[in-house]
């Protein structure tokens, strides 16, 4: 059975001091969690101090993005070595906001995935369609292209270390959520693309999160679906109690 993974993406929220306080609250809230992997992704600025807070606990650190180069004239970016030094175990790659606002492409996602894996860190690879793409009948072609692009020249052994996060762009931060059936059908399709590339063993072992307005009230129904292995949580991850509510739904499975 695949282990649930609930990851909180804090995006551009919380000062450093606020991030430390939230991390402390989450550590306390989830100290008895046994079955579910808990991950939090603060801002770059807060990551090192949050890493100190969660060290030795059952909460793991993710970074919201990296550059694929080791160093250089890339103002505002961070390298994989920088985040590895502070203890990052996951890196979020290809989030729809990166694709929409900062010109992320399938090619840059692939470069980041390979750089992350080479450093011994696990990628959380985000994929998802816009509402126009879904309504236009392009759902499967968009997702297939994104998955195959992300895994270009990545070995099966390395692919097995990755997490996929399916995030319908139209449901991120909108309060709109895919129905349980919509999410399951789409994630089953995503798993079928992984199977096409790597075979059944890798596909069945790979965890695929759902992202897009998951909250305590709808988490149980989503997590009950066969191909939903957790959540990449935005707004509901900014308070320890709501984040814990989602984790509780995973623990109850």
C-alpha positions in Angstrom: 0.0 0.0 0.0 1.3 3.5 -0.9 1.9 5.7 2.1 -0.1 8.9 2.1 1.9 12.1 1.8 0.3 15.4 2.9 2.5 18.4 1.9 1.8 22.0 2.9 2.9 24.6 0.3 3.0 27.9 2.1 3.6 29.8 -1.1 4.4 33.5 -0.4 2.9 33.6 3.0 4.2 34.0 6.6 7.2 36.1 7.8 10.2 34.2 9.2 8.9 34.5 12.7 5.4 33.5 11.7 6.8 30.5 9.8 8.7 29.4 12.9 5.5 29.6 15.0 3.5 27.7 12.4 6.1 25.0 12.1 6.2 24.6 15.9 2.4 24.3 16.0 2.4 21.7 13.2 5.1 19.7 14.9 3.1 19.6 18.1 -0.2 18.8 16.2 1.2 15.8 14.3 3.6 14.3 16.9 1.4 11.2 17.1 0.9 10.8 13.4 2.2 7.3 12.3 1.0 6.4 8.9 1.1 9.6 7.0 4.2 11.5 5.7 4.0 15.1 6.6 5.9 17.7 4.6 5.9 21.6 4.8 7.3 24.0 2.3 8.0 27.5 3.7 9.4 30.4 1.8 13.1 30.4 0.9 13.7 33.1 3.6 12.2 31.0 6.4 13.4 27.5 5.2 16.6 27.4 7.3 14.9 28.4 10.6 11.9 26.1 9.9 14.4 23.3 9.3 15.8 23.8 12.8 12.3 23.6 14.2 11.4 20.3 12.6 14.8 18.6 12.9 14.4 15.2 14.6 10.6 15.3 14.3 8.2 13.5 11.9 7.8 16.6 9.8 9.9 16.9 6.6 11.1 20.0 4.8 10.3 20.8 1.2 11.5 23.8 -0.9 9.1 25.6 -3.2 11.4 25.6 -6.3 15.1 25.5 -7.3 17.2 26.5 -10.3 18.8 23.7 -12.4 22.2 25.3 -12.4 24.7 24.8 -9.5 25.5 28.5 -9.2 25.8 31.6 -11.2 24.2 34.9 -12.2 20.6 33.9 -11.5 19.3 36.7 -9.3 16.5 35.6 -6.9 17.1 31.9 -7.4 18.5 29.1 -5.2 20.5 26.0 -6.1 19.9 22.4 -5.0 23.1 22.4 -3.0 21.9 25.4 -1.0 18.7 23.6 0.0 20.3 20.3 0.6 22.6 21.8 3.2 19.7 22.9 5.3 18.1 19.5 5.2 15.5 19.7 2.4 14.1 16.2 1.6 11.6 17.4 -1.1 11.5 20.1 -3.8 8.2 21.2 -5.4 8.8 21.5 -9.2 6.5 22.8 -11.9 3.7 24.3 -9.8 1.1 25.9 -12.0 1.9 29.3 -10.6 5.5 28.8 -11.7 4.2 27.8 -15.2 1.7 30.6 -15.4 3.7 33.5 -13.9 7.3 32.6 -14.3 7.5 30.9 -17.7 8.2 27.4 -16.4 8.1 24.9 -19.2 8.2 21.1 -19.5 11.8 21.4 -20.4 12.8 23.4 -17.3 10.7 21.1 -15.1 12.7 18.2 -16.5 16.1 19.9 -15.8 15.0 20.6 -12.3 13.8 17.0 -11.7 17.1 15.6 -12.9 19.1 18.1 -10.8 17.0 17.3 -7.7 17.3 13.5 -8.1 21.1 13.8 -8.6 21.3 15.5 -5.2 19.4 12.7 -3.5 16.3 14.9 -2.9 12.8 13.8 -4.0 10.8 15.9 -6.4 7.2 16.7 -6.0 6.3 17.2 -9.7 3.2 19.3 -10.3 1.0 18.8 -13.4 -2.5 20.1 -14.2 -4.8 21.5 -16.8 -6.6 24.9 -17.1 -10.4 25.0 -17.3 -10.2 25.9 -21.0 -8.0 22.9 -21.6 -10.4 20.6 -19.7 -13.5 22.0 -21.5 -11.7 21.9 -24.8 -11.1 18.1 -24.6 -7.4 18.5 -24.1 -7.2 17.2 -20.5 -5.4 13.9 -21.4 -3.1 15.4 -24.0 -2.0 18.2 -21.6 -1.3 15.8 -18.7 0.4 13.2 -20.8 2.7 15.9 -22.3 3.5 17.3 -18.9 4.3 13.8 -17.3 6.4 12.6 -20.2 8.2 16.0 -20.3 9.0 15.8 -16.6 10.4 12.3 -16.9 12.4 12.7 -20.1 15.6 10.7 -19.7 14.9 9.9 -16.1 15.5 6.2 -15.2 12.8 4.0 -13.8 14.9 3.7 -10.6 14.9 7.5 -10.2 11.3 7.9 -11.3 10.2 5.6 -8.5 11.6 8.2 -6.0 9.3 11.0 -7.3 5.9 12.2 -6.2 3.4 13.5 -8.7 0.9 16.2 -7.7 -2.1 16.6 -9.9 -3.5 20.1 -9.6 -6.3 21.2 -11.8 -5.4 24.8 -12.3 -9.0 25.9 -12.1 -9.2 24.6 -8.6 -6.1 26.1 -7.1 -6.9 28.8 -4.5 -10.4 29.2 -6.0 -12.4 27.2 -3.4 -13.6 25.1 -6.3 -12.7 21.5 -6.0 -12.9 18.6 -8.4 -15.4 16.0 -7.5 -14.1 12.8 -5.9 -14.9 11.1 -9.2 -13.3 13.7 -11.4 -10.1 13.6 -9.3 -10.0 9.8 -9.3 -10.6 9.5 -13.0 -7.9 12.0 -13.8 -5.3 10.5 -11.4 -6.0 7.1 -12.7 -5.2 8.4 -16.2 -2.0 10.0 -14.9 -1.0 6.7 -13.4 -1.7 5.0 -16.7 0.8 7.4 -18.4 3.5 6.5 -15.8 2.7 2.8 -16.6 3.1 3.5 -20.3 6.6 5.0 -19.6 7.9 2.7 -16.9 5.7 -0.3 -16.5 3.2 -1.4 -13.8 5.6 -1.7 -10.8 6.8 1.9 -11.0 3.3 3.2 -11.7 1.6 1.3 -8.9 4.3 2.4 -6.5 4.3 6.1 -7.4 2.4 8.4 -5.1 0.1 10.9 -6.8 -1.3 13.7 -4.7 -4.3 15.8 -5.4 -3.9 19.6 -5.1 -6.6 22.2 -5.5 -8.6 23.5 -2.6 -8.3 20.3 -0.5 -9.5 21.0 3.0 -10.7 19.1 6.1 -14.3 19.0 4.8 -13.5 17.3 1.5 -10.3 15.4 2.3 -11.9 12.2 3.4 -13.8 11.7 0.1 -10.8 12.5 -2.0 -8.4 10.4 0.0 -10.8 7.4 -0.2 -10.1 7.3 -4.0 -7.9 4.4 -5.2 -5.4 6.7 -7.1 -5.2 9.6 -4.7 -2.3 9.2 -2.3 -2.3 12.5 -0.5 -2.6 16.2 -1.0 -0.5 19.2 -1.9 -2.2 21.8 0.3 -2.2 25.5 -0.1 -4.5 27.7 2.0 -5.5 25.0 4.4 -1.8 24.4 5.3 -1.4 27.9 6.7 -3.1 27.0 10.0 -2.0 24.0 12.1 -5.6 22.9 12.9 -6.9 22.8 9.3 -3.7 21.2 8.1 -4.0 18.6 10.9 -7.6 18.0 9.8 -6.5 16.8 6.4 -3.8 14.7 8.0 -6.4 13.1 10.3 -8.4 12.1 7.2 -5.4 10.3 5.8 -4.6 8.7 9.1 -8.2 7.4 9.4 -7.8 5.5 6.1 
